[in-house]
Amino acid sequence: MTWLDTEWNADLRLTFTLLCPLCPIDPLFVQIKVGDTLPTVSLKYCPYDPSLKDACGIPQALSTDSFKGKKVIIFGVPGAFTPTCNNNHLPEYHEKYQELAKKGVDQVVCISTADAFVMDAWGKWTNVGDKLIMAADGNGDFVKATGLDQDLTKVGMGAVRSKRFAMVVDDMKVTYIGVETKFGVSVSGAGAVLAKL
């Protein structure tokens, strides 16, 4: 089983859930890890346009294949505008962008399972400008393909949300992955990532 077998994995995952709905661990699908190749997934984003102060631009496709030959940081948040994401997680990457760039990082991508318009509006609200790419994983394809999805229906946020995570991808290979297991930002923060570059 490879990370490119996304649809096959999803079918196995659904079958296992139906057969064993009370099992706490899904043995057929684990999180992406250091050394794995990033799966090919298409995200959406609105390119930064300083002339659009309030309105959003036209969403464009952003394939993870475009990360080939680059060092990219991808960090995922459960929800745009939510307190921890808005006040702690996103701002730290914005503030430390130059430090990350000096370490050879070509792009910093923020991912949420919101749509491209919400992500664009969030980027405007937080004044990230063109430093960060605010990418939408609207159907949850990326987080499901990497095992970084979570079900937040209990808090009214839907069945497919991103876990809070950060990864460093160098020429499509994962060299660092930090997934939060508790509330707050630690292993997925910009400071933690900087220490691993």
N, C-alpha and C positions, 0 to 999 in steps of 0.2 A: 504494500500500500504506500503510495507516495502522496505528497501534498498536492499534486496536480489532479489527483482523482477526487476532486471536490464533490461532484454530484454523486459518485458512487459511495463516498464516505457518508454523505447526507442520507442516502437511502438506507445504508446499514444502520446508521444512528437512529433513524425513525423506527426501523424494524425492531431493534434492540429495545427501544423505549416502549413499544407496544407489547413486546413479549415479557418485559421485566420492568414495569412502571415504577416499582418501589426500590429498584437497585440504585444505590447512591452513586456508583461510579460507572461511567460508560467506558468499557475496556476497548472499544473499537475506535475511539477518537481521542487523541491526546493533543496537548498544546504544542505548537511549533517550538523548537528548541535551538540552541546554539549549534551551528553546523548545517542546519537545514536550509534548503533553497526556498526563497520566497515564492509563493504561488502566483500565477498570473491571474490578476483580478482587475476589473475595470471599476474605478471610482469616478466620482463627479466632483467638479469644483468650478467656482466662478473666478477667473483670473482677476487679479487685483487691478482696479481701474480708478485712479484718484479723481477722475471726473464724475464718478458715480458716488456721491456722498451718502445718499439715502437708498436709492434703488439698487437692486441686485443686477449683476450682469447675466449673460447667457451661460448656463452650465456647459462645461466641456468635459470630455472624457479624459481620465488620467489613468493610464494603464501602469501597473507595477512593473511592466517590462521596460518602462522608461527609466527605471532605476539602474539598469545595467551599466556597469562602468562607473557608478557613483557610490559615494558613501552617504547614506540617507538615514535620518532618524525618523521613525514613525512612532507617535505616541497616541494612544487611544483613550477616550474618555466616555463615561456612561451617558452623558448628556450635555449638549450645549447649554450655556447660561446657568447650569446648576451650580450651587455654591462652591463646592470644592474644585470643580473643573474651572469655573470662572475666576475664582479668587486666588487659587493656589497653583493648580497644574499648568494651565495655559500661560499665565503671566511669567512664570519662571523661565519657560522656553523663550519667550519674547525678550526678557531681560538678558538672558545668557546667550543670545543668538550669536553675537560677535565672538564670544569665547569658543562656541561650538565650531564656528566657521574657521577659526584659527587652528583648530584641531583637525581640519580637513573635511569637515562635514559640508556636503554640497547642497543638501536640501533638508528641511525640517517639515514634516507632514503631520498635521493633527487630524485624527480620524474620529468620527462619531457616526452612529447609525441614523442621524438626522438627514434631511435632504440638503441639496447643495445651496438652496436659498437661505436656510437656517444657518448653515455653516458660514456663508458669506456675511450674513447679518451679524453673526457673532464676531467674526473677524473685524468688521467695521466698528462694532461696539467696544472692542478691546484694543482698537488701534494697532493691530499687528502689521498693517500695511502689506508690503510684499515680502516680508521676512519669513513668514510661515505660509504654507499651503494648507488652507482649510478645506479638507476633503470629506466628501459625504460617501458613506458606505450604506446608502439608503436601504438596500435589500439585505444588508448584513452578509454579503458574499465574502468580504475579506475576513471578518471576524469568525465566521463559520469555517472558512477554509483553513484558518490558522488555529482553531480551537480556542479563540479568545472571546467567544460570545458568552452571554449570561442571560438568564430569564429573570426579568424584573417585574413580572405581572403582579406580584404581591404588593408592590408599591406603585402600581398604576403606570408603569413606564414601558410596558410591552414585553413580548416574549423573546425578542432578539435585540439585545443591547451589548455594547462593547464592555469588556472588563477594563479596568484602569491598568494600562500597561505602557511600556516603552520598549522599543527594540532598535538596535543599530544593524543596518543592512549594508554590507560592503560588497558591491558587484553581485547583488542578489543573494548573498550568503549571510545568514544571521550570525552576528558576532557577539551580540548581547541581547538578552531578553529579561525584563523585570516586570513581574505581574504582582499587583497589590493583592494581599490576602486579608488585609484589615482596612478599616476606614482611614482615609488620608492619603498623602503622597509621600512616598519614600523611595522605593526602588525604581519607580517610574518617573521620578522627577529629573529635571535637567541637571541638577548637581550630581545625582547618582550616575547619570549617563556620562557626564564629563569625566568623572573619575575612571571610567572604563575605556575612554578613547586613547 
